[in-house]
Amino acid sequence: MTINLSNRVAIVTGAGAGLGREHALLLARLGAKVVVNDLGSDVNGKGGSTMAAQKVVDEIIAAGGEAMANGASVTDIEQVQQMVDETMARWGRVDILVNNAGILRDKTFSKMALEDFRTVIDVHLMGAVNCTKAVWDIMREQKYGRIVMTTSSSGLYGNFGQSNYSAAKMALVGLMQTLALEGEKSNVRVNCLAPTAATRMLEGLLPEEALKALAPSAVSPAIATLVSEDAPTRMILCAGAGSFEAAHITLTQGIYLGTDEQVPHVLAQRLADVSDRTDEFVPVRGGAQGELELKKASLMAGE
């Protein structure tokens, strides 16, 4: 299957360097018109300039593509709305949104200031919310949209010293799950990408050989797949070093214990049975948990 994004309009946030830059360049090569958004700040969110975004735009134009630079902060809903308005004024539609902008404020939880926790949540989670809200009705009305949230293995599985980042990244998975359900009837497909890449955020943390293997360009094919005409929806696609995996949030079959006063003691003894992964499944919606629990209760009541 060949991915063709001709006549599609994409907004990529945090696209002045690293992963975002590679995403923007690849989408442009595949035919998309690209809004290269970047505040121009460092990895801690300090500073700002559109120079980085303009450099990427210049690369796209030099290669024969169409692009425009934008310096909106994803945390400022008015700036985000202006970015979307300018995109609509120029190209008349928005088909693709890649929520990639992010910062780091790493510290152990005991040493972390709450301000640093809030700031990371604001950029990663609320930044994605702001951008998605600004394009949501446009995509619903045109009956086409592809949205990608950038999650992380740190959110999915945890990472020492990244409680703020992990919380934000897992929150994006929950956002994706519900928006995929709400967007389904309008052909708005929403997915998550969990990348592993050598960006500014990993400099000095890995050996040079590993950094080369983890080139950001090795991740971007995942983005192309998640924003294509035949994109999946509600997928957590992991990518790094040319390898691709899928992550799932599953539910075990668990056990029924009833509601008598001995349950707390019995449950503590039988957590291994609760965790048994035999016949675990991926629920299609949140209500599936309650349905499973009521089914077990009903079966036991009928005995």
Protein Blocks (a to p, Z undefined) as FASTA:
>chain_A
ZZdfehiacddehilgcjllmmmmmmmmnopacddddehiafkopajdfklmmmmmmmmm
mnopacdddfbdfklmklmmmmmmmmmmmnopafbdcdfbccdddddfklpcfklmmmmm
mmmmmmmmmmmmmmmmmmmmnopacddddddfklmnopehilmmmmmmmmmmmmmmmmmm
mmmmnopacdddddddddfklgokacfklmmmmgfklmmmmmmmmmmmklcehiacddee
hiacdddddddebjaebjafklmmmmmmmmmmmmpmghiacdfbfklmmmmmmmmmmmmm
mZZ
